[in-house]
């Protein structure tokens, strides 16, 4: 589904990360969300490859990447560990410094990378996310009902693992159909790829560990950084769904831009007229917004 993009399995020392890459120009890493894989970039990556060397990666535990053994504190699936994977693979692909865009879970990995590895990240785009600590601190009944994976998948094992492995079709269909994007954005072969990625018990466990990390260690990492005054030093682009939660839930805080300015001085962004999965729903518009931002001179 990414014709012309070369596949590779890149060892990190902790696991193996599956990538597809193509293009020429400055390096640009694209990271997916839940319940997706790198396949979500199929309409965006080829457009960006005209101007950039594009690397699409499966996060550890997702897609065709490895599933390292976890620990009781879930640290192997913290965004800090996932960000470390990406820094390593980009280095091994020949890109010690690069830009990164992440959607959903990938956006959380991307901003953690910018915080932990500021010398590596030129520019950062976060798609339909606000910081993890912010999400949990402002969680309410709307959040519990609307973003069920956050609470369901963070439950102690084995309940969520059994649900994912036993009913991957229902999980994928509810996620893809319930967050504002039309079913036409997900052709049958794409839906099948996402279902298959959840079906294997090792991946189901890894994904649940990632959500458990978000509810615990990721929050603590954000909280510690805030207390120490640690900030994102590169330019940041925030794009979000005009039909989704980010456009309405945080109005009292002046919206996503204001929330990201609490973490970064140089922030720009806007909503896009599509659902949560807008890189798949409106890939041309998404690619145009990303190309404009990543092509800008700092």
C-alpha positions as CSV (number, residue, x, y, z in Angstrom):
1,X,0.0,0.0,0.0
2,X,3.1,2.2,-0.1
3,X,4.3,1.4,-3.6
4,X,7.9,2.3,-4.2
5,X,8.7,2.6,-0.5
6,X,11.5,0.3,0.5
7,X,10.8,-2.0,3.5
8,X,13.4,-2.6,6.3
9,X,13.6,-4.1,9.7
10,X,15.9,-2.0,11.8
11,X,17.4,-3.3,15.0
12,X,17.5,-0.9,17.9
13,X,19.2,-3.1,20.5
14,X,15.9,-3.4,22.4
15,X,13.7,-4.5,19.6
16,X,13.2,-4.3,15.8
17,X,11.3,-1.5,14.1
18,X,9.7,-2.0,10.7
19,X,10.0,0.9,8.3
20,X,9.2,1.9,4.8
21,X,11.1,4.8,3.2
22,X,11.3,6.7,-0.1
23,X,12.0,10.1,-1.5
24,X,14.9,12.6,-1.4
25,X,15.6,15.7,0.5
26,X,15.6,16.4,4.3
27,X,14.6,13.4,6.4
28,X,11.0,13.3,7.8
29,X,9.7,10.6,10.1
30,X,6.0,9.8,10.2
31,X,4.5,8.0,13.2
32,X,1.0,6.4,13.3
33,X,-1.7,6.1,16.0
34,X,-4.1,3.5,17.3
35,X,-5.5,1.2,15.9
36,X,-3.3,1.9,12.9
37,X,0.1,1.0,11.6
38,X,2.5,2.8,9.2
39,X,-0.2,2.1,6.5
40,X,-2.1,5.1,7.6
41,X,0.4,7.3,5.8
42,X,-0.4,5.7,2.4
43,X,-2.0,8.9,1.0
44,X,0.3,11.4,2.6
45,X,3.8,9.9,2.4
46,X,4.1,9.7,-1.4
47,X,3.1,13.3,-1.7
48,X,5.7,14.3,0.9
49,X,8.4,12.1,-0.8
50,X,8.6,14.7,-3.6
51,X,10.3,17.0,-1.2
52,X,11.6,14.9,1.7
53,X,13.2,11.5,2.4
54,X,10.2,10.0,4.2
55,X,10.4,7.2,6.7
56,X,7.2,5.6,7.9
57,X,7.7,3.4,11.0
58,X,5.6,1.0,13.0
59,X,5.9,1.8,16.7
60,X,7.2,-1.0,19.0
61,X,4.4,-3.4,19.7
62,X,2.4,-2.3,16.7
63,X,2.2,-3.5,13.1
64,X,5.3,-5.4,12.0
65,X,7.6,-4.1,14.7
66,X,8.9,-6.2,17.6
67,X,7.2,-6.6,21.0
68,X,9.9,-6.4,23.7
69,X,9.1,-8.0,27.1
70,X,7.5,-5.5,29.5
71,X,7.9,-4.8,33.2
72,X,5.5,-4.1,36.1
73,X,6.0,-0.4,35.7
74,X,5.3,-0.6,31.9
75,X,8.4,1.4,31.2
76,X,9.4,-0.6,28.0
77,X,6.2,0.8,26.4
78,X,6.5,4.4,27.7
79,X,6.7,7.1,25.0
80,X,10.3,7.6,26.2
81,X,11.3,4.1,25.2
82,X,9.4,4.4,21.9
83,X,11.0,7.7,21.2
84,X,14.4,6.2,21.8
85,X,13.6,3.5,19.2
86,X,12.9,6.2,16.6
87,X,16.1,8.2,17.3
88,X,18.1,4.9,16.9
89,X,16.5,3.9,13.7
90,X,16.9,7.3,12.1
91,X,20.5,7.3,13.1
92,X,21.0,3.9,11.6
93,X,19.3,5.0,8.4
94,X,21.8,7.8,8.2
95,X,19.7,10.7,9.7
96,X,21.2,11.9,13.0
97,X,18.8,14.9,12.8
98,X,15.3,15.0,11.2
99,X,11.8,16.3,11.5
100,X,8.9,14.3,12.7
101,X,5.1,14.2,12.4
102,X,3.0,11.9,14.6
103,X,-0.8,11.2,14.7
104,X,-2.6,10.1,17.8
105,X,-0.2,7.8,19.8
106,X,2.6,8.7,17.4
107,X,2.1,12.3,18.2
108,X,2.8,11.5,21.9
109,X,6.0,9.6,20.9
110,X,7.0,12.6,18.7
111,X,6.7,15.3,21.3
112,X,8.5,13.1,23.9
113,X,11.3,12.7,21.3
114,X,11.5,16.5,21.0
115,X,11.7,16.8,24.8
116,X,14.2,14.0,25.4
117,X,16.4,14.4,22.3
118,X,16.2,18.1,21.3
119,X,19.4,18.0,19.3
120,X,17.8,15.4,17.0
121,X,14.5,17.0,16.1
122,X,14.4,20.0,13.6
123,X,10.6,20.5,13.5
124,X,7.7,18.7,15.1
125,X,4.1,18.2,14.0
126,X,1.5,16.7,16.4
127,X,-1.8,15.6,14.8
128,X,-5.0,15.5,16.9
129,X,-3.4,15.3,20.3
130,X,-2.6,17.5,23.3
131,X,0.0,16.5,25.9
132,X,-0.7,13.3,27.8
133,X,-0.6,14.9,31.3
134,X,-3.1,17.5,30.0
135,X,-5.5,14.8,28.8
136,X,-5.6,12.9,32.1
137,X,-5.7,16.1,34.2
138,X,-8.8,17.3,32.3
139,X,-10.5,13.9,31.9
140,X,-14.2,13.9,32.6
141,X,-17.3,11.9,31.6
142,X,-17.0,13.0,28.0
143,X,-13.5,11.6,27.9
144,X,-14.4,8.3,29.6
145,X,-17.2,7.7,27.0
146,X,-15.6,9.2,23.9
147,X,-12.0,7.9,24.2
148,X,-12.7,4.5,25.7
149,X,-9.3,3.0,24.7
150,X,-7.5,5.2,27.2
151,X,-9.3,3.6,30.2
152,X,-10.2,0.2,28.8
153,X,-6.8,-0.7,27.5
154,X,-5.1,0.6,30.6
155,X,-6.9,-1.9,32.8
156,X,-4.8,-4.7,34.4
157,X,-4.1,-7.7,32.2
158,X,-5.5,-10.0,31.0
159,X,-8.9,-8.4,30.4
160,X,-8.1,-5.8,27.7
161,X,-5.7,-8.2,26.0
162,X,-8.4,-10.8,25.7
163,X,-10.8,-8.2,24.3
164,X,-8.3,-7.0,21.6
165,X,-7.3,-10.5,20.5
166,X,-10.9,-11.9,20.6
167,X,-12.7,-9.1,18.8
168,X,-10.2,-7.2,16.7
169,X,-12.8,-6.5,14.0
170,X,-15.1,-4.9,16.5
171,X,-12.3,-2.8,18.0
172,X,-11.2,-1.5,14.6
173,X,-14.6,-0.9,13.3
174,X,-15.7,1.0,16.4
175,X,-12.6,3.2,16.4
176,X,-12.6,3.9,12.7
177,X,-16.3,4.5,12.6
178,X,-16.8,6.4,15.8
179,X,-14.3,9.3,15.7
180,X,-15.7,11.4,12.8
181,X,-14.1,9.9,9.7
182,X,-16.2,8.2,7.0
183,X,-15.8,4.5,6.3
184,X,-14.8,5.3,2.7
185,X,-11.4,6.5,4.2
186,X,-10.5,2.9,5.0
187,X,-10.6,0.5,2.1
188,X,-11.1,-3.2,2.9
189,X,-7.4,-4.0,2.6
190,X,-6.5,-1.2,5.1
191,X,-9.1,-2.4,7.6
192,X,-7.8,-5.9,7.2
193,X,-4.2,-4.7,7.9
194,X,-5.3,-3.0,11.1
195,X,-7.4,-6.0,12.2
196,X,-4.4,-8.3,11.6
197,X,-2.1,-6.1,13.7
198,X,-4.4,-6.5,16.7
199,X,-5.1,-10.2,16.3
200,X,-1.8,-11.5,17.6
201,X,-1.6,-11.9,21.4
202,X,1.9,-10.5,21.6
203,X,0.8,-7.3,19.9
204,X,-2.4,-7.1,21.8
205,X,-0.4,-7.2,25.1
206,X,2.1,-4.6,23.8
207,X,-0.6,-2.2,22.8
208,X,-2.3,-2.5,26.2
209,X,1.1,-2.0,27.9
210,X,1.5,1.2,25.9
211,X,-1.9,2.5,27.2
212,X,-1.0,1.5,30.7
213,X,2.2,3.5,30.3
214,X,0.2,6.5,29.2
215,X,-1.9,6.3,32.3
216,X,1.2,6.0,34.6
217,X,4.8,6.5,33.7
218,X,4.1,8.8,30.7
219,X,2.1,11.1,32.9
220,X,4.9,11.2,35.4
221,X,7.5,12.0,32.7
222,X,5.3,15.0,31.6
223,X,4.7,16.1,35.2
224,X,8.5,16.0,36.0
225,X,9.3,18.0,32.9
226,X,6.8,20.6,33.7
227,X,8.1,20.9,37.2
228,X,11.6,21.4,35.9
229,X,10.6,23.9,33.3
230,X,11.7,21.6,30.4
231,X,10.3,22.7,27.1
232,X,10.2,21.8,23.4
233,X,12.7,24.0,21.7
234,X,11.9,23.3,18.0
235,X,9.0,24.8,16.1
236,X,5.8,22.9,16.6
237,X,2.7,22.5,14.3
238,X,-0.5,21.3,15.8
239,X,-3.3,20.1,13.5
240,X,-6.5,18.7,14.8
241,X,-10.0,17.6,13.7
242,X,-12.6,20.3,13.4
243,X,-15.2,17.6,14.0
244,X,-13.6,16.1,17.1
245,X,-13.0,16.6,20.8
246,X,-9.9,18.9,20.6
247,X,-12.0,21.5,18.8
248,X,-14.6,21.8,21.6
249,X,-13.3,20.2,24.9
250,X,-10.6,22.7,25.6
251,X,-12.3,26.0,24.7
252,X,-11.9,27.3,28.3
253,X,-8.2,26.8,27.9
254,X,-8.3,28.7,24.6
255,X,-7.9,25.5,22.6
256,X,-5.0,23.2,21.5
257,X,-2.6,26.0,20.5
258,X,-2.7,27.5,24.0
259,X,-2.2,24.1,25.5
260,X,0.9,23.4,23.4
261,X,2.2,26.9,24.1
262,X,2.5,25.8,27.7
263,X,5.2,23.4,26.4
264,X,6.7,25.3,23.4
265,X,7.4,28.9,22.5
266,X,7.1,28.6,18.7
267,X,3.6,27.0,18.0
268,X,1.3,27.3,15.1
269,X,-1.7,25.3,13.9
270,X,-5.3,25.0,12.9
271,X,-8.2,22.6,12.7
272,X,-8.8,20.6,9.5
273,X,-12.4,19.9,8.3
274,X,-12.3,16.2,8.8
275,X,-12.5,13.5,11.5
276,X,-9.9,12.2,13.8
277,X,-8.3,10.1,11.1
278,X,-7.8,13.1,8.8
279,X,-4.5,11.9,7.3
280,X,-6.5,9.0,5.8
281,X,-9.6,11.0,5.1
282,X,-8.1,14.1,3.5
283,X,-4.5,13.1,2.6
284,X,-3.9,15.8,0.1
285,X,-4.8,18.6,2.5
286,X,-2.9,16.9,5.3
287,X,0.2,16.6,3.1
288,X,-0.1,20.2,2.0
289,X,-0.2,21.4,5.6
290,X,2.8,19.3,6.6
291,X,4.8,20.2,3.5
292,X,4.3,23.9,4.1
293,X,5.4,23.6,7.7
294,X,8.4,21.3,7.2
295,X,9.6,23.3,4.2
296,X,9.7,26.6,6.2
297,X,13.0,28.0,7.2
298,X,13.6,28.2,11.0
